[in-house]
Every structure is written in C-alpha cells, then in structure tokens.
Amino acid sequence: MLVDTQPATHQHAPAAPEVRDAWVNAQLIGVLMDHLGPTVLASAVFVPVLAMLMYGEVWTPGLALWVLAMLAMLGFRYHLIGLYRLRHDSVEGPQRQQFIDRYRWTWPAAAVLWSVPVALSYLQADFITQFACALLVLGQGLLTLNAYSAYLPVYRTYTHGLAGSVLVGLLVGAFLHMHQPDVVRSTAIFMLLLLSFWFLLLMAGARLHQVHRSSFELQFSNQELIDSLTLQTRASLRAVSTKNRFLASAAHDLRQPVHALSLYADWLASEPEMARDIAPRILQSTRAINELFDSLFDLTRIDAGNYKVRLQHVEVQKLFADLRLQFEPVASGKQLQLRTRAHPITLWSDPVVLRRILGNLVSNALRHTQRGGVLIALRQRKDMVVFEVWDSGVGIAREHQQAIFQEFFRVSQHQGTEDSLGLGLTIVSKLAALMGYQLALQSEANRGSVFRVMLPAYTQQAPGEQPQPTVIQASAA
C-alpha cells in the first residue's frame, strides 16, 4: 500500500464561490422565514378590520370570497412556518433552498390577495374606504420591505404581485368609467404614483438585500479566518511537540556515544596498554556520532530547502554493484544473502540521492533480518519504474507502518533497533518526496517486508543518450 510519509501542511484552502453562495443563501432564507411569522400575525389583524370597513359598501360575495381566501392563505403560511421550524431550521444548504423553491409561489399569491380590497373598493366605496385600502397597499409594501428583502427573489415576486395586481385593478376601473374624464385622469395619476412607488420599493429592497448579503459574507469570511487560524495553531503546536521530541531523542542518541568516548578516554589514560582493545570501541562510538550528525544535517538541509539535486544518467546495474560492494560485508557478517536483480537500464535521476534512498532501505532491511536474506530488484511497468527492497526479517505491524517514517521512531522489542538512530526511513521519505517519487510499504509482522520506490515513466532513458547534468535547487516543502 502507498504510505503517507509526509506530515500534512494544514493550509486552509478558501471555500469555493459556490460553497460561499450556498451558505449565504441559506442564511438569507433563514432571515426570510424568521420575519414571516410577524407578517402573518399582522395580516391576521388587518383582514377582519378591512372586512368590517368594506362590508355594505362593496360587492358582498366578492368580499366573502376574499375573506375566505385570505384566511386559507394565512392558515397555510402558518403551517409553512411550523414545517420550516420542524425540518429545516436546524439544517443549512440545499434543504433550505429546496424548501423555498417549493413554496415560493405563496408569496406572490398572498400579494395578489392583498390587492383585491383595492380592486373591490376603487370607485365603489366611499372615499374613506378607498383611502384605507390604498393605505393598506402602501403599508404592505413598506412592511415587506424589511421582512422579505433578505431573500431578493421572494421579495421581487411579492412586490411585482402586489403592485402589478393593483395596477390591473386600476386599469379595469378606468376602463369601466371611460365616459368620465375626471375618473380617467385621477386613475392615470394614481397609476403614475403606483409605478413610482413600485420602482422605489424595488430599489430599496435591492439595497437592503445587499446589506444582508454583505453581512453574511463577512460572517462567512470571519469564520473561514477563524478556522484557518485554528488549523495553523494546531499545526504549530504539533510542530513544536515534534521538534521537542526530535531534540530530546537527538540529545539522548548523542549522549550515549559521547559518554562512551569519555569512558574509553579515561580507561585509555589509566591503562594505556589496553589501547589495542579500546581503539575499535572508540572508532565505533565516533562512527555513531558521525552517522547521527550526517543524518541530522541531511534532514536540516532538506527541510530548509538547501538540498541540491544533480540530475544525470544513472546506470542501474552499476548502482546495484555499488550497493553490493557497500553492504556485502554486513550481510556476510550476519550470514545473510544479499542479491540484486535488474535488467540493463539507464535512468535520469540524482545518483547520490538514489543511492542514499536505496542504501538506507538496504541498511534497515539488514539490521532487522536475522536469517534468510535481502533482495534489491528493479521492475519496469508501463507507467513507472519500481525499485524494490525485500527482506525476510521481523516485519512491521500495520499500526506502525505510518509511524516508522517519523524522526527517531523505533518499534519497541524489535531486534536491531537498539543501535538504530531512527532516522534512516525519515530521510528516505523526505528524499523520495523531494524527487517526486512515491513510496510504498507492504509488510507483515514476523514475515518480512518489501519497500517500493516508484519513479515516474519519464525518468527512463535509453542507454547512450548523454545530456548534460542538470542541477536543481530543491525548495522547502
């Protein structure tokens, strides 16, 4: 399986405009539904007042039908409020949008019903009743300006329904009284005033809607900023914790060989005749210190972006021969077989980096293998070249297969970890990421492991091509 060997960057990506718009629309729909209750209550108070005011002055069957239709509409809209509170108030996103799209017709229907009193009373009732009905239209428009402007599509359909139906009623009244020039002239004046009022309502509604939308967009941006700062804070705390663990482990691993050197030096000073026995131990401690410093310097250079990659031709068979020459004595000392298998192929890579990656994998395999052997192989696939390092060692349990690539991590109770620095696989993972290679691990406890380094197909080069080496300054990840 592929393993994620690099820590997550935790950089917060800004939300897509579609996500932002969907969230803002959901909040605007919430404001619309919050204001629907007071408008339904106000309408429930106005209906009986208007009915009593117009009773006896307008067409009675028409008035009765209007009252029944208004009561039915008010009841249905009250039901919508309950439905929204029950199913959609606690959720956001497409559910709210689907709800409002399904029941949006109720707003223009209610607006048309509110225009009926004007049509019933115009030129039919006395002046006071007509004035009250006109005042009602004005009040409905101003009331809904604040209540419905949060969600602009609903506000526009309601305003168009209210003003448009009143305009139709005035036109019908003027048509029925064509023979009265004064009525036609006053109707024309009323229509001009209505059109002006209609335009002003639309303009004011658009401005209020922009205020609502800007407020929620700012709220969304602030929440994004809070989320980003939270992620960055957590990442910083994890980085500090990792660095502290790194320094503690490095200090511990440095203290052991340095302390050993001090003991050997004291021993040599007191018993110079033991120099033949002490010298190899001093060399071993010195070698351990140098290895640790080399690994620490490599990690520092990679993380700082100062690691230079020199791309050139790499002959795989020569690379494998160098690895055998380097690790054959270690394998023979443990009575292990070290084998290589590869067809002649030339790759375009950095030979030092590639040798370091494979060398660390082979060293790790030999350290944790007590019988059997280690195989270094190269497989060519259609879309990639794969280096494989097989061993018959202790294997790695699944719960440790991600952690082994962390600095100074060593699996407890694994034979061979007592002299390991816990940096080899960390360097492998960082160098692989630096080169753009993929790293895979397949292992089972007590049955061995296989590490795979997968190179893209474009790294393959036909033997004989000799382009100039390319030096690349690696950037920090």
C-alpha positions as CSV (number, residue, x, y, z in Angstrom):
1,M,0.0,0.0,0.0
2,L,1.1,3.6,-0.5
3,V,2.1,5.3,2.7
4,D,1.7,8.9,3.6
5,T,5.2,9.7,4.9
6,Q,5.0,13.5,5.0
7,P,3.1,15.5,7.6
8,A,0.0,17.4,6.5
9,T,0.6,21.1,5.8
10,H,-2.8,22.0,7.2
11,Q,-3.1,25.0,5.0
12,H,-6.7,26.2,4.9
13,A,-7.9,26.4,1.3
14,P,-10.6,29.1,0.8
15,A,-14.0,27.8,0.1
16,A,-15.2,27.8,-3.5
17,P,-17.6,30.7,-4.5
18,E,-20.4,28.1,-5.0
19,V,-20.0,27.0,-1.4
20,R,-20.0,30.6,-0.1
21,D,-23.1,31.5,-2.1
22,A,-24.9,28.4,-1.0
23,W,-24.2,29.1,2.7
24,V,-25.1,32.8,2.4
25,N,-28.4,32.0,0.6
26,A,-29.3,29.5,3.3
27,Q,-28.8,32.3,5.9
28,L,-30.8,34.7,3.9
29,I,-33.7,32.2,3.7
30,G,-33.5,31.8,7.4
31,V,-33.9,35.5,7.9
32,L,-36.9,35.5,5.5
33,M,-38.6,32.7,7.4
34,D,-37.9,34.4,10.8
35,H,-39.8,37.5,9.5
36,L,-42.7,35.6,8.1
37,G,-44.3,35.0,11.5
38,P,-44.8,38.7,12.3
39,T,-46.2,39.4,8.8
40,V,-48.7,36.6,9.1
41,L,-49.8,37.9,12.5
42,A,-50.2,41.5,11.2
43,S,-52.2,40.1,8.3
44,A,-54.5,38.2,10.6
45,V,-55.3,41.5,12.4
46,F,-55.8,43.5,9.2
47,V,-58.2,41.1,7.5
48,P,-61.2,41.5,9.9
49,V,-60.7,45.2,10.1
50,L,-60.8,45.6,6.4
51,A,-63.8,43.2,6.1
52,M,-65.8,45.3,8.6
53,L,-64.8,48.5,6.9
54,M,-65.8,47.4,3.4
55,Y,-68.9,45.5,4.4
56,G,-72.0,47.0,2.9
57,E,-70.0,49.2,0.5
58,V,-68.6,46.7,-1.9
59,W,-69.8,43.6,-3.7
60,T,-70.6,41.3,-0.8
61,P,-70.0,37.8,-2.5
62,G,-66.6,39.1,-3.6
63,L,-65.8,40.3,-0.1
64,A,-66.8,37.0,1.4
65,L,-64.6,35.1,-1.1
66,W,-61.7,37.3,-0.4
67,V,-62.0,36.8,3.4
68,L,-62.2,33.0,3.0
69,A,-59.2,33.0,0.6
70,M,-57.2,35.2,2.9
71,L,-57.9,33.0,5.9
72,A,-56.9,29.9,4.0
73,M,-53.7,31.6,2.8
74,L,-52.9,32.7,6.4
75,G,-53.5,29.2,7.7
76,F,-51.3,27.7,5.0
77,R,-48.5,30.1,5.7
78,Y,-48.7,29.5,9.4
79,H,-48.3,25.8,8.5
80,L,-45.2,26.6,6.5
81,I,-43.6,28.3,9.4
82,G,-44.2,25.2,11.6
83,L,-42.9,23.0,8.8
84,Y,-39.8,25.1,8.4
85,R,-39.1,25.1,12.2
86,L,-39.5,21.4,12.4
87,R,-37.5,20.2,9.4
88,H,-35.3,23.0,8.1
89,D,-34.4,25.5,10.8
90,S,-31.6,23.3,12.2
91,V,-30.1,22.4,8.8
92,E,-28.4,24.5,6.1
93,G,-27.6,24.2,2.4
94,P,-29.7,22.6,-0.3
95,Q,-32.6,21.6,2.1
96,R,-33.5,25.2,2.7
97,Q,-33.2,26.1,-0.9
98,Q,-35.4,23.2,-1.9
99,F,-38.0,24.3,0.7
100,I,-38.1,27.9,-0.5
101,D,-38.2,26.8,-4.2
102,R,-41.2,24.5,-3.5
103,Y,-43.3,27.1,-1.6
104,R,-42.2,30.4,-3.2
105,W,-45.5,30.7,-5.0
106,T,-47.2,31.5,-1.7
107,W,-45.7,35.0,-1.6
108,P,-47.0,36.3,-4.9
109,A,-50.3,34.6,-4.2
110,A,-50.6,36.4,-0.9
111,A,-49.6,39.7,-2.6
112,V,-52.4,39.3,-5.2
113,L,-54.9,38.6,-2.5
114,W,-53.9,41.8,-0.7
115,S,-54.5,43.8,-3.8
116,V,-58.2,42.6,-4.0
117,P,-59.5,45.1,-1.5
118,V,-58.2,47.9,-3.7
119,A,-60.0,46.4,-6.8
120,L,-63.2,45.9,-4.8
121,S,-63.4,49.4,-3.3
122,Y,-62.0,51.5,-6.1
123,L,-64.8,53.7,-7.4
124,Q,-67.3,51.5,-5.5
125,A,-66.9,52.5,-1.8
126,D,-66.7,56.0,-0.2
127,F,-63.5,58.0,-0.1
128,I,-62.5,56.9,3.4
129,T,-62.7,53.2,2.5
130,Q,-60.8,53.7,-0.7
131,F,-58.1,55.6,1.2
132,A,-57.9,52.9,3.8
133,C,-57.4,50.2,1.1
134,A,-54.8,52.3,-0.6
135,L,-53.1,52.9,2.7
136,L,-53.2,49.1,3.2
137,V,-51.3,48.6,-0.1
138,L,-48.7,51.2,1.0
139,G,-48.3,49.6,4.4
140,Q,-47.9,46.1,3.0
141,G,-45.2,47.3,0.6
142,L,-43.3,49.0,3.4
143,L,-43.8,46.1,5.9
144,T,-42.5,43.6,3.5
145,L,-39.5,45.8,2.6
146,N,-37.8,44.8,5.8
147,A,-39.4,41.4,6.1
148,Y,-38.8,39.9,2.7
149,S,-35.8,41.9,1.2
150,A,-33.3,39.5,2.8
151,Y,-34.1,36.9,0.1
152,L,-34.3,39.0,-3.1
153,P,-36.2,36.5,-5.4
154,V,-39.1,36.2,-3.0
155,Y,-39.2,40.0,-2.3
156,R,-39.3,40.8,-6.1
157,T,-42.1,38.3,-6.8
158,Y,-44.1,39.6,-3.9
159,T,-43.6,43.3,-4.9
160,H,-44.4,42.5,-8.5
161,G,-47.5,40.6,-7.5
162,L,-48.8,43.3,-5.2
163,A,-48.1,46.4,-7.4
164,G,-48.9,44.6,-10.6
165,S,-52.3,43.3,-9.5
166,V,-53.2,46.8,-8.0
167,L,-52.2,48.3,-11.4
168,V,-54.5,45.9,-13.2
169,G,-57.4,46.8,-10.8
170,L,-56.9,50.5,-11.6
171,L,-56.9,49.8,-15.3
172,V,-60.1,47.8,-15.0
173,G,-61.7,50.7,-13.1
174,A,-60.6,53.3,-15.6
175,F,-61.9,51.1,-18.5
176,L,-65.3,50.8,-16.8
177,H,-65.5,54.6,-16.4
178,M,-64.2,55.6,-19.8
179,H,-67.1,58.1,-20.1
180,Q,-65.9,60.0,-17.0
181,P,-62.8,62.1,-17.9
182,D,-62.2,63.1,-14.3
183,V,-62.1,59.4,-13.2
184,V,-59.7,58.6,-16.1
185,R,-57.4,61.5,-15.2
186,S,-57.3,60.6,-11.5
187,T,-56.7,57.0,-12.3
188,A,-53.8,57.9,-14.5
189,I,-52.3,60.0,-11.7
190,F,-52.8,57.0,-9.2
191,M,-51.1,54.7,-11.7
192,L,-48.1,57.0,-12.1
193,L,-47.8,57.2,-8.3
194,L,-48.1,53.4,-8.1
195,L,-45.4,52.9,-10.7
196,S,-43.1,55.3,-8.8
197,F,-43.9,53.5,-5.5
198,W,-43.2,50.2,-7.2
199,F,-39.8,51.4,-8.5
200,L,-38.8,52.8,-5.1
201,L,-39.8,49.5,-3.4
202,L,-37.6,47.5,-5.8
203,M,-34.6,49.9,-5.4
204,A,-34.9,50.0,-1.6
205,G,-35.3,46.2,-1.4
206,A,-32.2,45.7,-3.5
207,R,-30.2,47.9,-1.2
208,L,-31.4,46.2,1.9
209,H,-30.7,42.8,0.4
210,Q,-27.1,43.9,-0.3
211,V,-26.7,44.9,3.3
212,H,-28.0,41.5,4.4
213,R,-25.8,39.6,1.9
214,S,-22.7,41.6,2.8
215,S,-23.2,41.0,6.5
216,F,-23.4,37.2,6.0
217,E,-20.5,37.2,3.5
218,L,-18.4,39.0,6.1
219,Q,-19.5,36.4,8.7
220,F,-18.5,33.6,6.4
221,S,-15.1,35.1,5.8
222,N,-14.6,35.6,9.5
223,Q,-15.4,32.0,10.2
224,E,-13.0,30.9,7.4
225,L,-10.3,33.0,9.1
226,I,-11.1,31.5,12.5
227,D,-10.9,28.0,11.0
228,S,-7.6,28.8,9.3
229,L,-6.1,30.2,12.5
230,T,-7.3,27.2,14.4
231,L,-5.7,24.8,12.0
232,Q,-2.5,26.8,11.9
233,T,-2.4,26.9,15.7
234,R,-2.9,23.2,16.0
235,A,-0.2,22.6,13.3
236,S,2.2,24.9,15.2
237,L,1.6,23.1,18.4
238,R,2.2,19.8,16.7
239,A,5.4,21.1,15.1
240,V,6.6,22.3,18.5
241,S,5.8,19.0,20.0
242,T,7.6,17.1,17.2
243,K,10.6,19.4,17.4
244,N,10.8,18.9,21.2
245,R,10.6,15.1,20.7
246,F,13.2,15.4,17.9
247,L,15.7,17.3,20.1
248,A,15.1,15.1,23.1
249,S,15.8,12.0,21.0
250,A,18.8,13.5,19.3
251,A,20.2,14.5,22.7
252,H,19.7,11.0,24.0
253,D,21.3,9.4,21.0
254,L,24.2,11.8,21.1
255,R,24.7,11.4,24.8
256,Q,25.3,7.6,24.6
257,P,28.3,7.6,22.2
258,V,29.8,10.8,23.7
259,H,29.6,9.2,27.2
260,A,31.1,6.1,25.8
261,L,34.0,8.1,24.4
262,S,34.6,9.7,27.7
263,L,34.7,6.4,29.5
264,Y,37.1,5.0,26.9
265,A,39.3,8.0,27.1
266,D,39.5,7.7,30.9
267,W,40.2,4.0,30.5
268,L,42.9,4.7,28.0
269,A,44.5,7.3,30.2
270,S,44.6,4.9,33.2
271,E,45.6,1.8,31.3
272,P,47.5,2.7,28.1
273,E,48.4,-0.9,27.5
274,M,44.7,-1.5,26.6
275,A,44.8,0.7,23.5
276,R,44.5,-2.2,21.1
277,D,41.2,-3.3,22.7
278,I,39.8,0.3,23.3
279,A,40.6,1.7,19.8
280,P,37.9,-0.2,18.0
281,R,35.3,0.9,20.5
282,I,36.4,4.5,20.2
283,L,36.1,4.2,16.4
284,Q,32.7,2.6,16.8
285,S,31.5,5.5,19.0
286,T,33.0,8.1,16.7
287,R,31.3,6.4,13.7
288,A,28.0,6.5,15.5
289,I,28.3,10.2,16.2
290,N,29.3,11.0,12.6
291,E,26.4,9.0,11.3
292,L,23.9,10.8,13.6
293,F,25.3,14.2,12.6
294,D,25.2,13.3,8.9
295,S,21.6,12.3,9.2
296,L,20.7,15.4,11.2
297,F,22.4,17.6,8.6
298,D,20.6,15.9,5.8
299,L,17.3,16.4,7.4
300,T,18.1,20.1,8.1
301,R,19.1,20.7,4.5
302,I,16.1,19.0,3.1
303,D,13.6,20.9,5.4
304,A,15.4,24.2,4.8
305,G,15.3,23.7,1.0
306,N,19.1,23.7,0.6
307,Y,19.5,20.2,-0.8
308,K,20.8,20.4,-4.3
309,V,19.6,17.7,-6.8
310,R,22.0,16.9,-9.6
311,L,20.2,15.1,-12.4
312,Q,22.2,12.9,-14.7
313,H,22.3,9.4,-16.2
314,V,22.2,6.6,-13.6
315,E,23.1,3.1,-14.7
316,V,21.0,0.8,-12.5
317,Q,23.4,-2.2,-12.7
318,K,26.3,-0.1,-11.7
319,L,24.2,1.4,-8.8
320,F,23.4,-2.1,-7.6
321,A,27.0,-3.2,-7.9
322,D,28.0,-0.2,-5.6
323,L,25.3,-1.2,-3.1
324,R,26.5,-4.8,-3.1
325,L,30.1,-3.6,-2.5
326,Q,28.9,-1.5,0.4
327,F,26.6,-3.9,2.2
328,E,28.1,-7.3,1.3
329,P,30.4,-7.3,4.3
330,V,27.4,-6.5,6.6
331,A,25.4,-9.3,5.1
332,S,28.2,-11.8,5.3
333,G,28.8,-10.9,8.9
334,K,25.2,-11.9,9.7
335,Q,25.3,-14.9,7.4
336,L,22.6,-13.4,5.1
337,Q,22.3,-13.4,1.4
338,L,22.3,-10.1,-0.4
339,R,21.1,-10.4,-4.0
340,T,20.3,-7.9,-6.8
341,R,18.1,-8.3,-9.9
342,A,17.7,-5.8,-12.7
343,H,17.8,-5.5,-16.5
344,P,20.2,-3.1,-18.1
345,I,18.5,0.3,-17.9
346,T,19.6,3.9,-17.6
347,L,17.6,6.4,-15.5
348,W,17.5,10.1,-15.4
349,S,17.9,10.9,-11.7
350,D,20.4,12.0,-9.0
351,P,22.7,9.1,-8.3
352,V,23.7,10.3,-4.8
353,V,20.0,10.7,-3.8
354,L,19.0,7.4,-5.3
355,R,22.0,5.6,-3.7
356,R,21.1,7.2,-0.3
357,I,17.4,6.1,-0.6
358,L,18.2,2.5,-1.5
359,G,21.2,2.4,0.8
360,N,19.0,3.4,3.8
361,L,16.4,0.8,2.8
362,V,19.0,-2.0,2.5
363,S,20.7,-1.0,5.8
364,N,17.3,-1.0,7.5
365,A,16.5,-4.4,6.0
366,L,19.8,-6.0,7.0
367,R,19.5,-4.6,10.6
368,H,16.1,-6.3,11.1
369,T,16.8,-9.6,9.3
370,Q,18.4,-12.5,11.2
371,R,18.0,-15.3,8.7
372,G,17.4,-15.5,5.0
373,G,18.5,-12.5,3.1
374,V,17.7,-9.2,1.3
375,L,16.9,-8.7,-2.4
376,I,17.3,-5.5,-4.3
377,A,15.3,-5.5,-7.5
378,L,14.1,-3.3,-10.3
379,R,10.8,-3.8,-12.1
380,Q,9.6,-1.9,-15.2
381,R,6.0,-1.2,-15.5
382,K,4.1,0.6,-18.2
383,D,3.8,3.9,-16.4
384,M,6.7,3.7,-13.9
385,V,10.0,2.1,-12.8
386,V,9.9,0.5,-9.3
387,F,12.8,-0.2,-7.1
388,E,12.1,-2.9,-4.5
389,V,13.9,-3.9,-1.3
390,W,12.8,-7.3,0.0
391,D,13.8,-8.8,3.3
392,S,12.8,-11.9,5.4
393,G,13.1,-10.0,8.7
394,V,10.8,-9.3,11.7
395,G,8.3,-7.3,9.6
396,I,6.3,-4.3,10.6
397,A,2.9,-4.4,12.2
398,R,0.2,-2.4,10.5
399,E,-0.2,0.0,13.3
400,H,3.4,1.1,13.0
401,Q,3.6,1.4,9.2
402,Q,3.0,5.1,9.1
403,A,4.9,6.0,12.3
404,I,8.2,4.4,11.2
405,F,8.8,7.3,8.9
406,Q,8.8,9.8,11.8
407,E,12.1,11.1,13.2
408,F,13.7,8.8,15.9
409,F,10.8,6.4,15.8
410,R,11.8,2.8,16.6
411,V,9.5,-0.1,17.1
412,S,9.9,-1.4,20.6
413,Q,11.1,-5.0,21.1
414,H,12.4,-5.2,17.5
415,Q,15.7,-6.9,17.4
416,G,18.2,-4.5,15.7
417,T,16.6,-1.2,16.9
418,E,18.9,-0.8,19.9
419,D,21.7,0.5,17.6
420,S,19.4,2.3,15.2
421,L,19.1,6.1,15.1
422,G,15.5,6.0,13.8
423,L,16.4,8.5,11.0
424,G,17.0,6.2,8.0
425,L,13.4,5.9,6.9
426,T,12.7,9.5,7.7
427,I,15.5,10.5,5.2
428,V,14.1,8.0,2.7
429,S,10.7,9.5,2.9
430,K,11.9,13.1,2.6
431,L,14.3,12.4,-0.3
432,A,11.5,10.5,-2.1
433,A,9.2,13.4,-1.7
434,L,11.9,15.8,-2.8
435,M,12.4,13.8,-6.1
436,G,8.7,13.4,-6.7
437,Y,8.9,9.6,-6.1
438,Q,6.2,7.5,-4.5
439,L,7.0,5.3,-1.5
440,A,5.0,2.1,-0.8
441,L,5.3,-0.5,2.0
442,Q,4.0,-4.0,2.3
443,S,4.8,-5.8,5.5
444,E,3.5,-8.4,7.9
445,A,4.9,-9.0,11.4
446,N,7.4,-11.8,11.6
447,R,7.2,-12.5,7.9
448,G,9.3,-9.7,6.3
449,S,8.8,-6.5,4.4
450,V,9.1,-5.0,1.0
451,F,9.7,-1.3,0.4
452,R,9.0,0.1,-3.1
453,V,10.2,3.3,-4.6
454,M,8.2,4.2,-7.7
455,L,9.8,6.5,-10.3
456,P,7.6,8.1,-13.0
457,A,8.0,6.8,-16.5
458,Y,9.7,9.9,-17.8
459,T,12.8,9.0,-15.7
460,Q,13.6,6.2,-18.1
461,Q,16.3,7.0,-20.6
462,A,17.6,4.9,-23.4
463,P,21.3,3.9,-22.9
464,G,23.7,6.0,-25.0
465,E,22.0,9.4,-24.5
466,Q,24.3,11.8,-22.8
467,P,22.6,15.1,-21.9
468,Q,24.4,17.5,-19.7
469,P,23.8,17.1,-15.9
470,T,21.1,19.3,-14.5
471,V,21.5,20.9,-11.1
472,I,18.2,21.8,-9.3
473,Q,18.0,23.7,-6.1
474,A,15.4,21.9,-4.0
475,S,12.8,24.1,-2.3
476,A,11.5,23.5,1.1
477,A,8.3,21.5,1.3
